[in-house]
Amino acid sequence: MEEALELTDDMEKQGLQPDMVTYKIIAKGFHLLSLMSGAREIIQKMLTDEKVKPDLVTYTILICGHCQMGNIEEALRLRRDLLSSGFQKVVEARRLLDTIKLHGLEPSAVTYTTLMNAYCEEGNINKLHELLLEMNLKGIEPTLVTYTVVIKGLCKQRKVEESVQLLEDMHAKGLAPDQITYNTIIQCFCKAKDMRKAFELLDEMLIHNLEPTPATYNILIDGLCRYGDVKDADCVLVSLQERNISLTKVAYTTMIKAHCVRGDAQRAVKVFHQMVEKGFEVSIKDYSAVINRLCKRCLTNEAKYFFCTMLSDGVTPDQEIFEMMLNAFHRAGHVHSVFELLAVMIKFGLLHD
């Protein structure tokens, strides 16, 4: 092995860059001699080489070598490195599973879940079910993450009833779903415009003493704004505020956007001020976003109302906001408003008289 390494050093001195095949041969040599530390050094060298990166075969050589030597922890660490390096595609994940089986090792729930996640990303529900069945036949208990991955895959295909069945299976097996699992299905019901079912799942979370996260409420508020009634979303927001339940800025911006779509600038301003009162940081971009939405919908009076609110809040408009409003007034033929706005621009030094 020393001669092989010297030869690669000579190659580099001569300006010849070792390629993937060269590195694999050396790594395999270290593996056959059970010199896994040397093989590891080769991998590190490849990682620092911009032109050559370790592939699945290279990692497999290392993983198998450590397994044969009984270094299971090191093999698992390499597997984590493999996955974090971007080897998440189905083919590569499948090869890893087959390699593990080939060497007489039993795949774990983590291995199966990794492959399931790859199939989930490409929307292959049949393969997800096959792997879940294979786990059951081998007596490998699916974990919370396993179920969540399958549920995510089902929800991507809008198979919401099947995802609910899996949720029930989890409870039957004594495996408690977490907020991520519930949020995934709740969002699926929202997209299916079935807000009643979405809120039933919220109630189920509370029954099981599972505290909904701010993301849960964001999903429900967004669902009501998009597929339900904005008035119901308002009621939910008020109810959450009264119970001092923590919300994120997203919940407020979602409501503001919904009111802008309806042309209700006064309500949008009210929610905007609530957002400020709750201590969320508000920038010129937040004001600009609201004015932009109103202008795009030709709601010039409403945009003007919000603009005046902005001025009364002591916020100085920027050039972009003025241009949006000037274009909107011009399209609407509001000549008087155009001149009023130009006067304001002169006041703020954005236009010379």
C-alpha positions, 0 to 999 in steps of 0.5 A: 500500500505504501508503494501505491500511495507513493505512486499517487504522490508522484502522479500529483507531482507530475501534474496528473490528478488521480481520478475516481477509479484510482481512489477506489482501487486504493480504498479497496486495497486498504479494505482488503488489508483491514487498514480502515484508517488508511481507507478513511484518509483516502475518503477525506482526501477525496472530499477536499478534491473539488474534481473528485467526490466519493460515490456510493461504491467508495462509501460502501467499501468503507462501510462493509470493511468496518462491519466486517471488523466489528466497527459498527459505530464507525459504519453507522457514522459513515452511513450518516456521512453518506446520507448528508452528502446528498446520496438521497436518491432512490437508486442510491438508497436502494443499493445501500439497502441491498449492500447491507443485505448482501453482507448478511446484515439486518437493515434497521428501521432507520435504513428502511425509513431513509429509503422510504423518504427517497420514494416519498420524494418521487411520489412512489406510494406503492414502494412505500407500502411494499417497504412497510410490509417488508418491515412488518414481515421481518419483525422490524417495528416502524418508528414515529419517523417511519410513519410520518414519512409514509403519511407525508407521501400519502398526503402528497398524493392527496390520499388523506383517508389512508393517512388517517388510517395510518394515524389510527394504526399508530395509536393502536400500536401505542405509538404516539404521533407528534405535532409534525405527523398531525400538521401534515394531515391537517394541511392535507385536509385544508388543501382538500377544502375540508376544514371540518376534518382539519379542525377535528384533528386539532381536537384530537390532538388536544384529547391526546394531550398533544399541544398544537404548535404555532405551525398548526395554527398557521396551517389552519388560518391559512386554510380558512383564508384560502378555502374557507371563510376569512370571517372564520379565520378572524374568529380563530385569531381572536380566540387564540389571542384571548387564550394567550396562545403563541402565534408567529408573524406568519399567522398575522401576515396571512390574515393581512393578505386575506383582507387585502384580497377582499379589499378590506383595508381597514381590517388589514390595518387593524390586524397589522397593528395587532401584529406590531403590538405583539412585538413582531418586528415590522419593516418597510417591506411589510408596509410595501407588501400590503400596498402592493397587494392593494394596488395590484387589485386596483384598490387605489382608495384602500392603498391610499388609506393604508399609505396614510396609516403608514405615514401616521405610524411615522414610517417614511415611504421609499421610492418603490412604494411611491412608484407602485402607488403612482402607477396604480393612480395613473391606471385608475385615472386618478389625476388629483391623487397623482399630484397629491402623491408627487407633493408628498414625494417632494416633501420627503426629498424623493422628487425635486420641484 
